């Protein structure tokens, strides 16, 4: 960890399996709640071998919010 990096105060782990349809809604609700906490956070997504477009949706969201 570098001296300039901020300590993560809360980690949210999200398991995903064929959730491409629900990912946008999940993050539209989750991120504002985490932001309101006023502390540093991370969201860790675990793709459990989805056969749909889950990974593509996650990549798209990461491009939009690369934190």
C-alpha positions, 0 to 999 in steps of 0.5 A: 500500500502506498502512502497516498492510498486511502484505507478502505473502511468497508468492503461489500462482496457481491456474488453474481451468477447470471445476474446481467439483468439485475446488475444495473439496478443493484449498483444504482441502489448500492453506490448511493448508499455507500456514498452516503456513509461518507467513508471509503469503500470498495465493491468486490464482485465475484462472477460465479461462472455466469453464462449470460452477459454478467461479466460484460455488464460489470466491465461496462459499470467499471468503465463508468465508475473506475474507482 
